[in-house]
Amino acid sequence: MTDDNPRVSTPRLVARFARIFATVVCAALLAVPIVLSGLVTDGRAGVRRNGYRLLVRTLQALGPTFVKFGQISSTRRDTMPAELCEEMGRLHDRVRPLSPRRSRRVLREAGVEALAEVDTTPLASGSIASVYRGSLHDGTPVAVKVKRPGIDAVMRADLALLQGAVRLAQKAPKLRGMPLADLVGYMSRAILGQLDFRQEAANARTLRECLAGVPEILVPSVYHELSTTDCLVFEYVPDLDANTPSELSHDTRVRLAGRTLTAVRQMFFTHGFVHCDLHPGNIYLTRDERVVVLDAGYCVRLPDRVRDLIGEFFMRLVFGDGRRCGEIVLESAVDTSSVDREVFLQDMADVVAEFAGPGNRLDMAEFGNAVFAVQQRHGIYAASDFAFPLMSLNVLDGTVRRFSEDVDLQDVGRSSTPPRAA
């Protein structure tokens, strides 16, 4: 378990706060003309759109903690507007890579002397780390994942400041009932877990074990003896290209999309182990017809009760049992003391009847937006250990639809026999 209340020196906190404050002030000064331009061109919708885009640009300017926070929070559509979540979802693929000069310094400081060669042009670049191609002394190609310089200190300071801000925000009347502390605490643990490369190496091993029996699924192995706390050395998988699905036949894409759902069902409901970051940058199809799953930094082990609830939720979707789906949402909620139970259950039954069950192909984005609208209307917020794995399936749905539009996310919950009556 990683520490979700990082201890940071007061001088570092003050210095980081000053930099954050300056960035936010600059963004505020830009906000007036940017927002007004949206009002002139497209009314209130333009104001919202420009405001959300400014927020995303501000998160990028604030640095990797806020980028990561935006990436993760973009999946919580029960707590934020869908349009804002859509904008923040763009943060997944807009992280500036390190220059070759900085890459050389980072690689030198990470201690990659055991490798024969490392190319200083990144293969990929994220908010926490960059990935390079290297080779062992016997010529074997490897992927080398290295942390960005100084990232631990900056992100721990940011998280400490965010947690302090949440304690103040919770006193505001309009935010009472919203599980801010639970939300930020969960995100903090997720972010700190991604800083812990030893944990990521362990997650990668667990992920390989979970999916070992699923054909056509590849999780690259870790060279543990060559890896350090700041550098991971992985099996290199060549020719990972987001455009590869267009080169494969329709039948192949349908089959591999199905394999992906099988792998997720195996992870979630057999092993209770969840890869929470299943966006298109972490799942690839290859020309030799395999599904490659990358980046095990953001993985969680589900409590047995949560695993069973999520499993039953998707099984009930298959049979169109919206009332039981609503009961599961209530069981997973933070506080239901002021909820009109019967009205909520009927609203959930209506949503499930429209989007899921026999005769429907589940579009997780549309279904999720409808469910989140019902939750917001009734003031219901899911506990994070239930919500984030569920939201990862929302991200997954968009990813596998790039492979094949014929995919039906209800396949995650399909069973040969109907569920028992509640």
Secondary structure in CASP SS format (residue, H / E / C, confidence):
PFRMAT SS
TARGET T0000
AUTHOR 0000-0000-0000
METHOD secondary structure of the structure
MODEL  1
M C 1.00
T C 1.00
D C 1.00
D C 1.00
N C 1.00
P C 1.00
R C 1.00
V C 1.00
S C 1.00
T H 1.00
P H 1.00
R H 1.00
L H 1.00
V H 1.00
A H 1.00
R H 1.00
F H 1.00
A H 1.00
R H 1.00
I H 1.00
F H 1.00
A H 1.00
T H 1.00
V H 1.00
V H 1.00
C H 1.00
A H 1.00
A H 1.00
L H 1.00
L H 1.00
A H 1.00
V H 1.00
P H 1.00
I H 1.00
V H 1.00
L H 1.00
S H 1.00
G H 1.00
L H 1.00
V H 1.00
T H 1.00
D H 1.00
G H 1.00
R H 1.00
A H 1.00
G H 1.00
V H 1.00
R H 1.00
R H 1.00
N H 1.00
G H 1.00
Y H 1.00
R H 1.00
L H 1.00
L H 1.00
V H 1.00
R H 1.00
T H 1.00
L H 1.00
Q H 1.00
A H 1.00
L H 1.00
G C 1.00
P H 1.00
T H 1.00
F H 1.00
V H 1.00
K H 1.00
F H 1.00
G H 1.00
Q H 1.00
I H 1.00
S H 1.00
S C 1.00
T C 1.00
R C 1.00
R C 1.00
D C 1.00
T C 1.00
M C 1.00
P C 1.00
A H 1.00
E H 1.00
L H 1.00
C H 1.00
E H 1.00
E H 1.00
M H 1.00
G H 1.00
R H 1.00
L H 1.00
H H 1.00
D H 1.00
R C 1.00
V C 1.00
R C 1.00
P C 1.00
L C 1.00
S C 1.00
P H 1.00
R H 1.00
R H 1.00
S H 1.00
R H 1.00
R H 1.00
V H 1.00
L H 1.00
R H 1.00
E H 1.00
A H 1.00
G C 1.00
V C 1.00
E C 1.00
A C 1.00
L C 1.00
A C 1.00
E E 1.00
V E 1.00
D C 1.00
T C 1.00
T C 1.00
P C 1.00
L C 1.00
A E 1.00
S E 1.00
G C 1.00
S C 1.00
I C 1.00
A E 1.00
S E 1.00
V E 1.00
Y E 1.00
R E 1.00
G E 1.00
S E 1.00
L C 1.00
H C 1.00
D C 1.00
G C 1.00
T C 1.00
P E 1.00
V E 1.00
A E 1.00
V E 1.00
K E 1.00
V E 1.00
K E 1.00
R C 1.00
P C 1.00
G C 1.00
I H 1.00
D H 1.00
A H 1.00
V H 1.00
M H 1.00
R H 1.00
A H 1.00
D H 1.00
L H 1.00
A H 1.00
L H 1.00
L H 1.00
Q H 1.00
G H 1.00
A H 1.00
V H 1.00
R H 1.00
L H 1.00
A H 1.00
Q C 1.00
K C 1.00
A C 1.00
P H 1.00
K H 1.00
L H 1.00
R C 1.00
G C 1.00
M C 1.00
P C 1.00
L H 1.00
A H 1.00
D H 1.00
L H 1.00
V H 1.00
G H 1.00
Y H 1.00
M H 1.00
S H 1.00
R H 1.00
A H 1.00
I H 1.00
L H 1.00
G H 1.00
Q H 1.00
L H 1.00
D C 1.00
F H 1.00
R H 1.00
Q H 1.00
E H 1.00
A H 1.00
A H 1.00
N H 1.00
A H 1.00
R H 1.00
T H 1.00
L H 1.00
R H 1.00
E H 1.00
C H 1.00
L H 1.00
A C 1.00
G C 1.00
V C 1.00
P C 1.00
E C 1.00
I E 1.00
L E 1.00
V C 1.00
P C 1.00
S C 1.00
V E 1.00
Y C 1.00
H H 1.00
E H 1.00
L H 1.00
S C 1.00
T C 1.00
T C 1.00
D C 1.00
C E 1.00
L E 1.00
V E 1.00
F E 1.00
E E 1.00
Y C 1.00
V C 1.00
P C 1.00
D C 1.00
L C 1.00
D C 1.00
A C 1.00
N C 1.00
T H 1.00
P H 1.00
S H 1.00
E H 1.00
L C 1.00
S C 1.00
H H 1.00
D H 1.00
T H 1.00
R H 1.00
V H 1.00
R H 1.00
L H 1.00
A H 1.00
G H 1.00
R H 1.00
T H 1.00
L H 1.00
T H 1.00
A H 1.00
V H 1.00
R H 1.00
Q H 1.00
M H 1.00
F H 1.00
F H 1.00
T H 1.00
H H 1.00
G C 1.00
F E 1.00
V E 1.00
H E 1.00
C C 1.00
D C 1.00
L C 1.00
H C 1.00
P C 1.00
G C 1.00
N C 1.00
I E 1.00
Y E 1.00
L E 1.00
T C 1.00
R C 1.00
D C 1.00
E C 1.00
R C 1.00
V E 1.00
V E 1.00
V E 1.00
L C 1.00
D C 1.00
A C 1.00
G C 1.00
Y C 1.00
C E 1.00
V E 1.00
R E 1.00
L C 1.00
P C 1.00
D H 1.00
R H 1.00
V H 1.00
R H 1.00
D H 1.00
L H 1.00
I H 1.00
G H 1.00
E H 1.00
F H 1.00
F H 1.00
M H 1.00
R H 1.00
L H 1.00
V H 1.00
F C 1.00
G C 1.00
D C 1.00
G H 1.00
R H 1.00
R H 1.00
C H 1.00
G H 1.00
E H 1.00
I H 1.00
V H 1.00
L H 1.00
E H 1.00
S C 1.00
A E 1.00
V C 1.00
D C 1.00
T C 1.00
S C 1.00
S C 1.00
V C 1.00
D C 1.00
R H 1.00
E H 1.00
V H 1.00
F H 1.00
L H 1.00
Q H 1.00
D H 1.00
M H 1.00
A H 1.00
D H 1.00
V H 1.00
V H 1.00
A H 1.00
E H 1.00
F H 1.00
A C 1.00
G C 1.00
P C 1.00
G C 1.00
N C 1.00
R C 1.00
L C 1.00
D C 1.00
M H 1.00
A H 1.00
E H 1.00
F H 1.00
G H 1.00
N H 1.00
A H 1.00
V H 1.00
F H 1.00
A H 1.00
V H 1.00
Q H 1.00
Q H 1.00
R H 1.00
H H 1.00
G C 1.00
I C 1.00
Y C 1.00
A E 1.00
A C 1.00
S H 1.00
D H 1.00
F H 1.00
A H 1.00
F H 1.00
P H 1.00
L H 1.00
M H 1.00
S H 1.00
L H 1.00
N H 1.00
V H 1.00
L H 1.00
D H 1.00
G H 1.00
T H 1.00
V H 1.00
R H 1.00
R H 1.00
F H 1.00
S C 1.00
E C 1.00
D C 1.00
V C 1.00
D C 1.00
L H 1.00
Q H 1.00
D H 1.00
V H 1.00
G H 1.00
R C 1.00
S C 1.00
S C 1.00
T C 1.00
P C 1.00
P C 1.00
R C 1.00
A C 1.00
A C 1.00
END
